[in-house]
Amino acid sequence: MFFYYLMLILGVLFVIGAVFALIVMYGTKDFRILNVGKCLGTLLFGVFLLGITLPSLKYVVLKEYDVVSGKCVIEIDSAGRSPEANIKMLHTDEIFTFRDIPALDAYGKSIPYYCEVTVTKDHMFDISYKIFDVKTRKLIITSK
């Protein structure tokens, strides 16, 4: 949820900052092509971030979440600066990405688990996960 709120706040700040800069440029009659381009680029990026986050705002504020459950596999992507855990649900082929890596015995496509992933109603933002043993349904690890 940290990234959701970060994207929402940055989107609002970029839009407000770009509109303010355009008003100042209009007031001073200083229309340089580079300054106008920077302001319009910042405005478009802010609108893009708001376009991604605002449709899910209702679900986040009202805490309307879906729980996707079923057999899953966990793949670790450690190529970047911070490793990510990709939880792939086998019956729906949905992939959910979390930054924290669960401390499990084994990962990979050959090791199935039973997972419950909490997401927003539109399935755009991941909230939390629970990983169970596939046979006994004993809770192994949870994100919160």
Contact map, one row per residue, 1 for C-alpha under 8 A:
111110000000000000000000000000000000000000000000000000000000000000000000000000000000000000000000000000000000000000000000000011100000000000000000
111111000000000000000000000000000000000000000000000000000000000000000000000000000000000000000000000000000000000000000000000000000000000000000000
111111100000000000000000000000000000000000000000000000000000000000000000000000000000000000000000000000000000000000000000000000000000000000000000
111111110000000000000000000000000000000000000000000010000000000000000000000000000000000000000000000000000000000000000000000010000000000000000000
111111111000000000000000000000000000000000000000000000000000000000000000000000000000000000000000000000000000000000000000000000000000000000000000
011111111100000000000000000000000000000000000000000000000000000000000000000000000000000000000000000000000000000000000000000000000000000000000000
001111111110000000000000000000000000000000000000110010000000000000000000000000000000000000000000000000000000000000000000000000000000000000000000
000111111111000000000000000000000000000000000000110011000000000000000000000000000000000000000000000000000000000000000000000000000000000000000000
000011111111100000000000000000000000000000000000000000000000000000000000000000000000000000000000000000000000000000000000000000000000000000000000
000001111111110000000000000000000000000000000100100000000000000000000000000000000000000000000000000000000000000000000000000000000000000000000000
000000111111111000000000000000000000000000001111110000000000000000000000000000000000000000000000000000000000000000000000000000000000000000000000
000000011111111100000000000000000000000000000100010000000000000000000000000000000000000000000000000000000000000000000000000000000000000000000000
000000001111111110000000000000000000000000000100000000000000000000000000000000000000000000000000000000000000000000000000000000000000000000000000
000000000111111111000000000000000000000001101100000000000000000000000000000000000000000000000000000000000000000000000000000000000000000000000000
000000000011111111100000000000000000000001110110000000000000000000000000000000000000000000000000000000000000000000000000000000000000000000000000
000000000001111111110000000000000000000000000000000000000000000000000000000000000000000000000000000000000000000000000000000000000000000000000000
000000000000111111111000000000000000000000000000000000000000000000000000000000000000000000000000000000000000000000000000000000000000000000000000
000000000000011111111100000000000000001101100000000000000000000000000000000000000000000000000000000000000000000000000000000000000000000000000000
000000000000001111111110000000000000001000100000000000000000000000000000000000000000000000000000000000000000000000000000000000000000000000000000
000000000000000111111111000000000000000000000000000000000000000000000000000000000000000000000000000000000000000000000000000000000000000000000000
000000000000000011111111100000000000001000000000000000000000000000000000000000000000000000000000000000000000000000000000000000000000000000000000
000000000000000001111111110000000001001000000000000000000000000000000000000000000000000000000000000000000000000000000000000000000000000000000000
000000000000000000111111111000000000000000000000000000000000000000000000000000000000000000000000000000000000000000000000000000000000000000000000
000000000000000000011111111100000000000000000000000000000000000000000000000000000000000000000000000000000000000000000000000000000000000000000000
000000000000000000001111111111100000000000000000000000000000000000000000000000000000000000000000000000000000000000000000000000000000000000000000
000000000000000000000111111111100000000000000000000000000000000000000000000000000000000000000000000000000000000000000000000000000000000000000000
000000000000000000000011111110000000000000000000000000000000000000000000000000000000000000000000000000000000000000000000000000000000000000000000
000000000000000000000001111111000000000000000000000000000000000000000000000000000000000000000000000000000000000000000000000000000000000000000000
000000000000000000000000111111100000000000000000000000000000000000000000000000000000000000000000000000000000000000000000000000000000000000000000
000000000000000000000000110111110000000000000000000000000000000000000000000000000000000000000000000000000000000000000000000000000000000000000000
000000000000000000000000110011111011000000000000000000000000000000000000000000000000000000000000000000000000000000000000000000000000000000000000
000000000000000000000000000001111111000000000000000000000000000000000000000000000000000000000000000000000000000000000000000000000000000000000000
000000000000000000000000000000111111100000000000000000000000000000000000000000000000000000000000000000000000000000000000000000000000000000000000
000000000000000000000000000000011111110000000000000000000000000000000000000000000000000000000000000000000000000000000000000000000000000000000000
000000000000000000000000000000111111111000000000000000000000000000000000000000000000000000000000000000000000000000000000000000000000000000000000
000000000000000000000100000000111111111100000000000000000000000000000000000000000000000000000000000000000000000000000000000000000000000000000000
000000000000000000000000000000001111111110000000000000000000000000000000000000000000000000000000000000000000000000000000000000000000000000000000
000000000000000000000000000000000111111111000000000000000000000000000000000000000000000000000000000000000000000000000000000000000000000000000000
000000000000000001101100000000000011111111100000000000000000000000000000000000000000000000000000000000000000000000000000000000000000000000000000
000000000000000001000000000000000001111111110000000000000000000000000000000000000000000000000000000000000000000000000000000000000000000000000000
000000000000000000000000000000000000111111111000000000000000000000000000000000000000000000000000000000000000000000000000000000000000000000000000
000000000000011001000000000000000000011111111100000000000000000000000000000000000000000000000000000000000000000000000000000000000000000000000000
000000000000011001100000000000000000001111111110000000000000000000000000000000000000000000000000000000000000000000000000000000000000000000000000
000000000000001000000000000000000000000111111111000000000000000000000000000000000000000000000000000000000000000000000000000000000000000000000000
000000000010010000000000000000000000000011111111100000000000000000000000000000000000000000000000000000000000000000000000000000000000000000000000
000000000111111000000000000000000000000001111111110000000000000000000000000000000000000000000000000000000000000000000000000000000000000000000000
000000000010001000000000000000000000000000111111111000000000000000000000000000000000000000000000000000000000000000000000000000000000000000000000
000000000010000000000000000000000000000000011111111100000000000000000000000000000000000000000000000000000000000000000000000000000000000000000000
000000110110000000000000000000000000000000001111111110000000000000000000000000000000000000000000000000000000000000000000000000000000000000000000
000000110011000000000000000000000000000000000111111111000000000000000000000000000000000000000000000000000000000000000000000000000000000000000000
000000000000000000000000000000000000000000000011111111100000000000000000000000000000000000000000000000000000000000000000000000000000000000000000
000000000000000000000000000000000000000000000001111111110000000000000000000000000000000000000000000000000000000000000000000000000000000000000000
000100110000000000000000000000000000000000000000111111111000000000000000000000000000000000000000000000000000000000000000000000000000000000000000
000000010000000000000000000000000000000000000000011111111100000000000000000000000000000000000000000000000000000000000000000000000000000000000000
000000000000000000000000000000000000000000000000001111111100000000000000000000000000000000000000000000000000000000000000000000000000000000000000
000000000000000000000000000000000000000000000000000111111111000000000000000000000000000000000000000000000000000000000001110110000000000000000000
000000000000000000000000000000000000000000000000000011111111100000000000000000000000000000000000000000000000000000000000000000000000000000000000
000000000000000000000000000000000000000000000000000001111111110000000000000000000000000000000000000000000000000000000000000000000000000000000000
000000000000000000000000000000000000000000000000000000011111111110000000000000000000000000000000000000000000000000000001100000000000000000000000
000000000000000000000000000000000000000000000000000000011111111110000000000000000000000000000000000000000000000000000001000000000000000000000000
000000000000000000000000000000000000000000000000000000001111111100000000000000000000000000000000000000000000000000000000000000000000000000000000
000000000000000000000000000000000000000000000000000000000111111100000000000000000000000000000000000000000000000000000000000000000000000000000000
000000000000000000000000000000000000000000000000000000000011111110000000000000000000000000000000000000000000000000000001000000000000000000000000
000000000000000000000000000000000000000000000000000000000011111111000000000000000000000000000000000000000000000000000001100000000000000000000000
000000000000000000000000000000000000000000000000000000000011001111100000000000000000000000000000000000000000000000000111100000000000000000000000
000000000000000000000000000000000000000000000000000000000000000111110000000000000000000000000000000000000000000000000111101000000000000000000000
000000000000000000000000000000000000000000000000000000000000000011111000000000000000000000000000000000000000000000011110000000000000000000000000
000000000000000000000000000000000000000000000000000000000000000001111100000000000000000000000000000000000000000000111110000000000000000000000000
000000000000000000000000000000000000000000000000000000000000000000111110000000000000000010000000000000000000000001111000000000000000000000000000
000000000000000000000000000000000000000000000000000000000000000000011111000000000000000011100000000000000000000001110000000000000000000000000000
000000000000000000000000000000000000000000000000000000000000000000001111100000000000000011100000000000000000000111100000000000000000010000000000
000000000000000000000000000000000000000000000000000000000000000000000111110000000000001111000000000000000000000111100000000000000000000000000000
000000000000000000000000000000000000000000000000000000000000000000000011111000000000001111000000000000000011111110000000000000000000000000000000
000000000000000000000000000000000000000000000000000000000000000000000001111100000000111100000000000000000011101100000000000000000000000000000000
000000000000000000000000000000000000000000000000000000000000000000000000111110000000111100000000000000000011100000000000000000000000000000000000
000000000000000000000000000000000000000000000000000000000000000000000000011111000011110000000000000010000011000000000000000000000000000000000000
000000000000000000000000000000000000000000000000000000000000000000000000001111110011110000000000000000000000000000000000000000000000000000000000
000000000000000000000000000000000000000000000000000000000000000000000000000111111111000000000000000000000000000000000000000000000000000000000000
000000000000000000000000000000000000000000000000000000000000000000000000000011111110000000000000000000000000000000000000000000000000000000000000
000000000000000000000000000000000000000000000000000000000000000000000000000011111110000000000000000000000000000000000000000000000000000000000000
000000000000000000000000000000000000000000000000000000000000000000000000000001111110000000000000000000000000000000000000000000000000000000000000
000000000000000000000000000000000000000000000000000000000000000000000000000001111111000000000000001000000000000000000000000000000000000000000000
000000000000000000000000000000000000000000000000000000000000000000000000000111111111100000000000001110000000000000000000000000000000000000000000
000000000000000000000000000000000000000000000000000000000000000000000000000111000111110000000000111110000000000000000000000000000000000000000000
000000000000000000000000000000000000000000000000000000000000000000000000011110000011111000000000111111000000000000000000000000000000000000000000
000000000000000000000000000000000000000000000000000000000000000000000000011110000001111100000011110000000000000000000000000000000000000000000000
000000000000000000000000000000000000000000000000000000000000000000000001111000000000111110000011110000000000000000000000000000000000000000000000
000000000000000000000000000000000000000000000000000000000000000000000001111000000000011111001111000000000000000000000000000000000000000000000000
000000000000000000000000000000000000000000000000000000000000000000001111100000000000001111111110000000000000000000100000000000000000000000000000
000000000000000000000000000000000000000000000000000000000000000000000111100000000000000111111100000000000000000000000000000000000000000000000000
000000000000000000000000000000000000000000000000000000000000000000000110000000000000000011111000000000000000000000000000000000000000000000000000
000000000000000000000000000000000000000000000000000000000000000000000000000000000000000011111100000000000000000000000000000000000000000000000000
000000000000000000000000000000000000000000000000000000000000000000000000000000000000000111111110000000000000000000000000000000000000000000000000
000000000000000000000000000000000000000000000000000000000000000000000000000000000000000111011111000000000000000000000000000000000000000000000000
000000000000000000000000000000000000000000000000000000000000000000000000000000000000011110001111100000000000000000000000000000000000000000000000
000000000000000000000000000000000000000000000000000000000000000000000000000000000000011100000111110000000000000000001000000001000000000000000000
000000000000000000000000000000000000000000000000000000000000000000000000000000000001111000000011111000000000000000000000000001000000000000000000
000000000000000000000000000000000000000000000000000000000000000000000000000000000001111000000001111110000000000000000000000001000000000000000000
000000000000000000000000000000000000000000000000000000000000000000000000000000000111100000000000111110000000000000000000000000000000000000000000
000000000000000000000000000000000000000000000000000000000000000000000000000000000011100000000000011111000000000000000000000000000000000000000010
000000000000000000000000000000000000000000000000000000000000000000000000000100000011100000000000011111100000000000000000000000000000000000000000
000000000000000000000000000000000000000000000000000000000000000000000000000000000000100000000000000111110000000000000000000000000000000000001110
000000000000000000000000000000000000000000000000000000000000000000000000000000000000000000000000000011111000000000000000000000000000000000001000
000000000000000000000000000000000000000000000000000000000000000000000000000000000000000000000000000001111110000000000000000000000000000000011000
000000000000000000000000000000000000000000000000000000000000000000000000000000000000000000000000000000111110000000000000000000000000000000000000
000000000000000000000000000000000000000000000000000000000000000000000000000000000000000000000000000000011111001000000000000000000000000000000000
000000000000000000000000000000000000000000000000000000000000000000000000111100000000000000000000000000011111111000000000000000000000000000000000
000000000000000000000000000000000000000000000000000000000000000000000000111100000000000000000000000000000111111000000000000000000000000000000000
000000000000000000000000000000000000000000000000000000000000000000000000111000000000000000000000000000000011111100000000000000000000000000000000
000000000000000000000000000000000000000000000000000000000000000000000000100000000000000000000000000000000011111100000000000000000000000000000000
000000000000000000000000000000000000000000000000000000000000000000000000110000000000000000000000000000000111111110000000000000000000000000000000
000000000000000000000000000000000000000000000000000000000000000000000011110000000000000000000000000000000000111111000000000000000000010000000000
000000000000000000000000000000000000000000000000000000000000000000000011100000000000000000000000000000000000001111100000000000000011110000000000
000000000000000000000000000000000000000000000000000000000000000000001111000000000000000000000000000000000000000111110000000000000011110010000000
000000000000000000000000000000000000000000000000000000000000000000011111000000000000000010000000000000000000000011111000000000001111000000000000
000000000000000000000000000000000000000000000000000000000000000000111100000000000000000000000000000000000000000001111100000000001110000000000000
000000000000000000000000000000000000000000000000000000000000000000111000000000000000000000000001000000000000000000111110000001111100000000000000
000000000000000000000000000000000000000000000000000000000000000011110000000000000000000000000000000000000000000000011111000001111000000000000000
000000000000000000000000000000000000000000000000000000000000000011110000000000000000000000000000000000000000000000001111111111110000000000000000
000000000000000000000000000000000000000000000000000000010011001111000000000000000000000000000000000000000000000000000111111111100000000000000000
000000000000000000000000000000000000000000000000000000010010000111000000000000000000000000000000000000000000000000000011111100000000000000000000
000000000000000000000000000000000000000000000000000000010000000000000000000000000000000000000000000000000000000000000011111110000000000000000000
000000000000000000000000000000000000000000000000000000000000000001000000000000000000000000000000000000000000000000000011111111000000000000000000
000000000000000000000000000000000000000000000000000000010000000000000000000000000000000000000000000000000000000000000011111111000000000000000000
100100000000000000000000000000000000000000000000000000010000000000000000000000000000000000000000000000000000000000000011011111100000000000000000
100000000000000000000000000000000000000000000000000000000000000000000000000000000000000000000001110000000000000000001111001111110000000000000000
100000000000000000000000000000000000000000000000000000000000000000000000000000000000000000000000000000000000000000001111000011111000000000000000
000000000000000000000000000000000000000000000000000000000000000000000000000000000000000000000000000000000000000000001110000001111100000000000111
000000000000000000000000000000000000000000000000000000000000000000000000000000000000000000000000000000000000000000111100000000111110000000000111
000000000000000000000000000000000000000000000000000000000000000000000000000000000000000000000000000000000000000000111000000000011111000000111110
000000000000000000000000000000000000000000000000000000000000000000000000000000000000000000000000000000000000000011110000000000001111100000111100
000000000000000000000000000000000000000000000000000000000000000000000000000000000000000000000000000000000000000011100000000000000111110111111000
000000000000000000000000000000000000000000000000000000000000000000000000000000000000000000000000000000000000000011000000000000000011111111110000
000000000000000000000000000000000000000000000000000000000000000000000010000000000000000000000000000000000000000111000000000000000001111110000000
000000000000000000000000000000000000000000000000000000000000000000000000000000000000000000000000000000000000000000000000000000000000111110000000
000000000000000000000000000000000000000000000000000000000000000000000000000000000000000000000000000000000000000000000000000000000001111111000000
000000000000000000000000000000000000000000000000000000000000000000000000000000000000000000000000000000000000000001000000000000000001111111100000
000000000000000000000000000000000000000000000000000000000000000000000000000000000000000000000000000000000000000000000000000000000001100111110000
000000000000000000000000000000000000000000000000000000000000000000000000000000000000000000000000000000000000000000000000000000000111100011111100
000000000000000000000000000000000000000000000000000000000000000000000000000000000000000000000000000000010000000000000000000000000111100001111100
000000000000000000000000000000000000000000000000000000000000000000000000000000000000000000000000000001110000000000000000000000000111000000111110
000000000000000000000000000000000000000000000000000000000000000000000000000000000000000000000000000001000000000000000000000000011110000000111111
000000000000000000000000000000000000000000000000000000000000000000000000000000000000000000000000000101000000000000000000000000011100000000001111
000000000000000000000000000000000000000000000000000000000000000000000000000000000000000000000000000000000000000000000000000000011000000000000111
